[in-house]
Amino acid sequence: MKIYTKTGDAGDTGLIDGSRVGKDDLRVSAYGDVDELNSVLGLARAEEAGPALDALLHEVQRDLFALGARLADPKERIAEKKQKAAITDTHVKAIEDAIDEHEAELPPLRAFILPGGSRLGAHLHLARTVCRRAERAVVRLSRQAHVDPLLIVYLNRLADLLFVLARHANHRLDRPEHKW
């Protein structure tokens, strides 16, 4: 199978249900932002995050593939057909548990901090901002078409987790947080 199909040369693309939409469609934009977030997390993982953080980010990347598949499915049937495409309350709870675990090791936050620190911390801060953009894109889509509200909850919690992980990485690597 060739990687190029030429079916998108006119500016449209296929969704999971076989329908075609413009590449600038809100649905395509939303799952494109989720895909970009997944790639930025790949950059963070390439920074030798350590086995525990690497495993956590790997699971998040798998969740993001599921989330993207859900967004690319306007008839909302993929989660019924493929268990790995489901995003559930359990996924959100896992994110919350990871936030609590990592935040417990950090000094209390008393001011806004500037993104940066270590390369790993900076990549995680970047991931947080891309996550917020993806969240906004999914919210925009939800104003036009039905989107499982849990997908928005997941992205909201994930952005919080990425902020905590950036702080945790910088704390672990003894990099100071610069206050605004």
CORQUI-V998177 format. One line per field, one symbol per residue. ss: DSSP state (H for helix, E for strand, L for the rest). A space follows every 50 residues. Layout:
ss=???
This chain:
ss=LLLLLLLLLLLEEELLLLLEEELLLHHHHHHHHHHHHHHHHHHHHLLLLL HHHHHHHHHHHHHHHHHHHHHLLLLLLHHHHLHHHLLLHHHHHHHHHHHH HHHLLLLLLLLLELLLLLHHHHHHHHHHHHHHHHHHHHHHHHHHLLLLHH HHHHHHHHHHHHHHHHHHHHHHLLLLLLEL
